[in-house]
Amino acid sequence: MCFAERHGLLSDDARRQAQDLLRRLEAEGVGVLRLSWADQHGILRGKTVVAADAARALRDGIAMTTTMLLKDSSHRTAWPVFAADGAAMPEMRGAADFLLLPDPASFRVLPWAPHTAWMLCDAYFADGRPVPLSSRHQLRRALDRAAGLGFGLTTGIELEFHLFRLLDPKLAPEDAGQPGTPPAVALLTQGYNYLTESRYDALDPVLEVLRHAVEALDLPLRSMEVEYGPSQVEFTFDAQDAMASADTAILFRSAVKQVARRHGYHASFMCRPRIPNVMSSGWHLHQSLTEIATGRNAFAGQGGEPLSGTARHYLGGLLHHAQAAAAFSTPTINGYRRYRPLSLAPDRAVWGIDNRGVMVRALGRPGDRATRLENRVGEPAANPYLYAASQLHFGLDGIERARDPGPPADAPYETEAPPLPRSLGEALDALDRSETAREAFGEGVIDWYLRLKRAEIARFEAEVSEWEQREYFELF
């Protein structure tokens, strides 16, 4: 009996989908299958198998080294896995394997590489247990918790990022490293012409290439917009259930980077690149709860109120836990450059009605089935699964504890409210103290995440910055 059957990991629908995709591989002449898994940073990793081996991979999965779960953003392993008790979990000692099992529902043929099909995978140990450190599994757990309370989560994505012309990929041997030398790039627009048609037309050649790829992947693209800064754009997507929406974000980011590179461009989802005059990019996550029994939007207000009691309590949870949640919505050192007053980005835990200066923007009218909360705190480099899972856990805590969000803020940069963390270190300290997060994600998961991100901070603090060199080298 195969691994998937032995552990009951394939539903009847999944079996039918697996047979259908095997027929598609043959009918469409696909030669290879990329089996991809989203790591702790929301970066796709995986292996590529030839089409003839696809059936076996669907039945038995493929082996992946557990150190993939232990790497920081430079791809350095942050645990001494060959030491006694040197890994995050006993199953990871000695860089042991775990298994990636493809999700047949995620099958797509890549339009920019039609000889290639692509599938998302879930991570399991050899005994069939889900790997608890896998971010897709963590979102699934959060959704199960919501379902136990009678709710499903719907999310909508607005992702800002930068598009540059690639000048030099920096592929000389001396450019290799952990991490390597970033590529040299040039702007595609000068910027500061927000939503102007002429700026859009200047970007049209590359945006059309990206649009064709995204639509061919059946991702629910709604709009492409010229953002405020030089070479900055925003793509928005229709609302979906939270797992589908997170999968969309993962594939979109990977597709954009791959397609752009094939056409001589560089796409970056880094929040604030160190390039003169560029602006910070954000990720606005729209969210609402749906009553499973009725299909009704549980956030829609009644009797003249724009938000229901459920929505207000959920909002209260987001605000109450804003400092700890930032560790997931803004998981890079760079992302905290964005939290500035009077900048269309939040700097404190406040909410408002259709106000773009707040952390959480409430949208909708009484009885409006599109009523939702837009959290404007995230950065585009966030792991979609952990971002959504953390929002859901903290929002549900607000419902369970009937947390009051207080009145909306009309002057968000003047309202007295707890500040958002000023650094990743502050956010991690808040997460470390959060009993709600430890209960929701598990003690081991939170401790693993803290160690991983603190390893990045330690490397950052060990470097001498250009600012320090300019400030002190000649003066003293």
N, C-alpha and C positions, 0 to 999 in steps of 0.2 A: 504494500500500500504506500502511496506517495506521501510526502510531508503534508501537503495541503489537506488531503483526505484524512490522514491519520489524526490530525488535530482539528478537524471540522472547520477549516478556514475558507472553504469555498461554498457559497450558497448555490442554489439551483440556477439563479440568474447569472452568477459569476461563471458557472460551468458553461452555460449557453454562450455567454459573451466570449469566453476563452475559445470555444470552437469556432465562433464567427470570425474572431480576429486571426486565427490560424489560416482560415480560408482566404481572408483578405491579404495576408502576407504573400500567399502563393499567387492569388489573382492579380495583385498589383505589382508583382515583381520586386517586393521589398527584400533587400539583401541582409540587413542587420537590424537588430532591435536594441535600442538603448534602454536599459533598466535603471531608472533614476530614483534616487531617494534624497529627500530634503534633510540636510544635516541641521545641527543646532543653530547655525547662522542663517538658515534659509537658502543655502547654496546647494545646488544639485550635484550629487556625487553618484557614482554607480559604475556599471560595467556594460559593455556592448557584446552581445552574443549574435552569432550568425542565425539566419532565419531557420535553418534546419534544427537548431537547438532550442527554439522558442518553446516547443511543447514541453520539453523537460523542465525548462525554467519556470513555466507556469505551474507545473506539478510540484516541483521540489525546491523552487527558489534558487538563488545563487548566493554564494558565500561572500561576506564582506568583513573586513577586519574591524574589530570593535574599537580600535584606536580612532576610527573616523568620528566617533562620538566624543573624543577626548581632545580634539584639536581646537586651538584658538584661531583667530582670524588670520594668522600668518601661516597656518597649517602645521604649527608646532604642537606636539603632544604635551599636554599640561599635566600629565601624571607619569610617574616612573613605573610603567606597567610591568617591568621585569623584576621589580622588587616585591618582597612579601607585602601583601596588602597594599600594593602600589597602584591599583586601578580603582575607578569609581564604584565598581561592583565586582563581586567574586568571579562572575562569568566572563570578565574582561581581562583577567590576569594573563600575562604572557602574550598579549595581543591576539587573543583567541578570536574565533569567527562568530558572527551572527548571520542570520539568513534574511535576504530580501525577497519577499514574495510579491510578484506583480499584481496590481489591481486592474483586472480586465476592463473595467469601466473607464479607465483613464487612457485607453489606447488611442493614439493618433499617428498619422503619417506626417512627417515634417515637410512642409511645403518648400522649404529652402534646401532640403536634402531628401528628395523623394525616394531614394534608395533606403531611407532610414525610417523606422517606426520608433515610437517613444511610449514608455509606460511609467507611471509612478508606482513605487513599491512601498510596502509596509515592512517594518523590521521585527523579527522574531528570534528568540533564542532557540536552540536545537530541540528543546522540550515543548515547543509550541507556544510558550508565553510571549506576549508582546514585550518588546524592549521598552521599559518605562521612560527612558531618556529620549526616545524618538518623539519629535515635536508633533508629527501628525497623530500619533497615538494620544498625546496630551490633549489635543483639540477634541478628539473623539471622546475622551473621558469627560471633558467639560460639557460637551453636547449631551452625553448620557445623563449627567447631573441635571442639566436643564430639562431634559425629557422627563426625568423623575418628578419634576415640579410642574409638568404639563406644558413646557415651552420648547419651541425651536428658535434658533437664532438665524436671522437674515442679515447679511452684510452687503454693503456696496463700497466699491473701491475708487478712490481718486489718488493717482500716483503721479508725483512730479519727479522729473529726472533731467539730466543734461545730455545733450547730443553734441559731439565734437567731431571735427575732421581729424582723422588719424594721420599724424605726420611721421612719427617714428615709433614703431612698436617696442623699441629697446630690447632687441633680442641678441645683443652681443653677450658673450660668455660672462663678462664682468657685471652685466645687468641682472644675472640670476641671483636668487637669494630667497630668504624667508622673512618678509616678502621681497619680491624683485623690484627693479626700478619701474616706476609708473611710466606709461607711454607719453610721448610728447604729442600735444594736440593743439588745434586751432579752433577758434569760435566759428560757428555757422551764422550767428546773428549778433549784432551789438547789444540787443536787449533794450529794456526800459520802454518798450512799446507794447504794453500789455494788451493782448487780444487784437492787435491790429492786423488787417488783412495782408498788408504788404510784407510784414514779417512772416506770416504764415506761408505766403507764396514763396518766400526765400527758402523755407524749410520743406516745401512740398515734395521735392524729389526724394528725400530720405523718408519723409513721413508716409508717402505712398508705398514705398518698399515695405515699411513696417506694417502699414495697415493691411496690405494683401496677406502678409504672413500671419498676422494676428487673426484676421477673419477666416483664413483657411484652416486655422486651428479650432474654429468654432468657439472662440472666446467671445463673451458678450460685450464687445466694444460699443461704447456709446458716442464718445467724442474724443477729438484730438485738439489741443489748445496750445497757443503760444503763451507761455508764462511770462512773468515780469522780467526775469533776469536774462542775460546773454546766453544763448544756446539752451534755454530752459523750456521744457514742454510739460504738458500734463495729459495723461490718458485717463479716461473715466470708463467705468463698466457698470452694466446693469446689476441690480441687486440679485443675489443668489443665496441659497442656504450656505451657511458659514463654511462648511467643508469644501463645497464646490468653489466658493469665492477664494478661499486660501489656495486651492489648487490652481485657480486662474492666475493669481498673483505670482505663484512660483513659476509657472510655465511662461507667463508674460515676460517676467524679468529675464529669464534665461533666453527666450526667443529673441527679445530685443537686442541683447548683447551679442548673440550669435549672428543674427542677420546684419546688424550694423557693422560688425567686424568684417563680414564677407564683402561688404560694399565700401570698405575704406573709411568707416566711421568708428568712433568709440562712444558707447553709451555708458553712463555712470549713474548708479543709484546711490552714490555717496551723498550725504546730506549737504555738505558745504565744501566743494572742492577748493583746493588752494590755488586758485586761478584769479587774477585781478578782476574785480568788479562783478563776479558771479554772485548769485543769491542762493540762500538756503532752499532746499527742497523738502517738502513734507509729504506725509501720507495721511490723508483724511479718511477715517474709517467710519462709514455710516452703519448704524446698527439698530435693530428693533427685534423684539420678541414676538413670536406668533403663537397663539393658543393652538396646541395640537388638536384638541377636540373639535374646535370650530373653524380653524383657519383664520381667525380674526387677528388683526394687529393689536397686540396687548398694550401698545404704547398710545393708541389713539384716545384722545380725551373726549369727554362728553360734557354737556351742560355748560358750554362756554369756556371750558378749560382746554388748553392746547395739548396737555399731557395727562394721561391717566395716572392714577395712584401708583400703579405698577411701574410706569416709566419714571416717575419722580423718585421712587425708592431705588430703582436701578441706577438712575443718575446720581443719587446720593452715595451709592456704593462706589461709583467711578471717581467721584470727587474725594471721598474719604480715603481711598486707597491710591490716590494719584501719584504719590511719591514712589511707592513700591511698584506700581504698574509701569512707571517710566522705564524700569529696567528691561521690560519686554517691548514696549512701544518705541523706545529710543535706546537700543542696545550697543551703540558705538560711542567711543570717546568724542568723535567728531559731531555727533548728532546734537550735543548740548550747546554747540555754537548757535543753534537756531532759536533758543528760548530767549527772546529779546522783547522788551516793551515796544509798543507802537510799531510792530513789524508784521502784522497779520499772522503772527505765531503767538501762542500763549506764553505767559511767564508765571502764571499762578493758577490754582485750582478753582476756577469759577465757571459758571455756565450762563448762557443768555439765550434769548429768543432771536434767531436769525441775526446773530452778531458774530462777525468773523474775528474778533479780538479775544474771544473766550477760549477756554480749553474744550468745553463741550457746547456745541451749538444745537439748540432744539429747533426742529423743522416740522411744520405741520399745523393744521387747524383742527378744531373739534370735529371728531368723526372722520378725519382724513386717514384713509387706509395706508397712505405713504408716510405717516408720522414716523419720525426717526430721530436718533441722537447722532450727531456727527462729532466724533472725537478728533480734534485737530492736533493732537499732541505727537503723533507718530512720525517717524522718519522712514524714507523709502527703503532703507536697508534692513528694516525689521523682518524677523522671521514671521511670515503670515500666520502660521499655526499658533505660535506662542503669543503673538499679538492678540489674535481673536480669543484664544483660550483665557488669557489673563483678563481681558475685558469682560468676558462672560462670567468668570468666577467672581470677580469683584462686584459686578453688577448684581449677580444673584445674592451675594452677601448683603448688598443693600436692600434687596427685596425681603430676605429672610429676617433682617434686623430692622426693617422699616426706617432706613436712614433718610433723614430730611436733607435735601440739597440746599435749602434756604431759598431766598428770593433770587431772581435772575439779576445779572449785573448789566447795567446800562453803560458803565464806564469801566471796562474790564481791567485796564492798567492802573486804575486808581482804587478799586474795590479792595477792602481788607480781606485777605484770604491767604491760606498757606502757599508759599512759593513752590514752584516746581523745582526739582533738583537742579543744581547748577553744574553738576558733573555726573558722569557715569558712576563714580565712586559713591557719591551721595545717594544715588538711586539704588545701588546695590546694598548699601547699609540699610536703607529703608526696607528693601526686600528681605534682608536678613532678619530684621525685627518683626516682620509680618507673620503673625500666627495664622492669619487667614490664608495667606499664600502657602504656607507650609502644610496646612490641612488640605488645601485644594489640590496642590500639585504633588505633595509627598515630601517629607523631610529630605530624602536622598536626592530627589530631583532638584530642589532648591539649593542644597549644598553643592551639587555638581555644577549647576549653572553659575553660582557665585564664584567657585574656584576657577572656572573657565574664563569668566570675564575679568576677574581680578588678575589673572595671568597676563591678559592684554594690558591692563593698567600698569602692571609692574614693568613690562617691557617699554611702555611709553615713558614712564618716569625715569627709566635708566638712560634715555637718550638725551643728548644735549641739543636743544632746539636752536633754530636759526635766530629766534628772538633773543635767547640768552647770549649767543655769540655776538650779535649786534649790540646788545645792551651793555655788556660788561667787558668784552675782550680789549677794547681800546681804552675805555674809561678807567679801569683799575690796573 
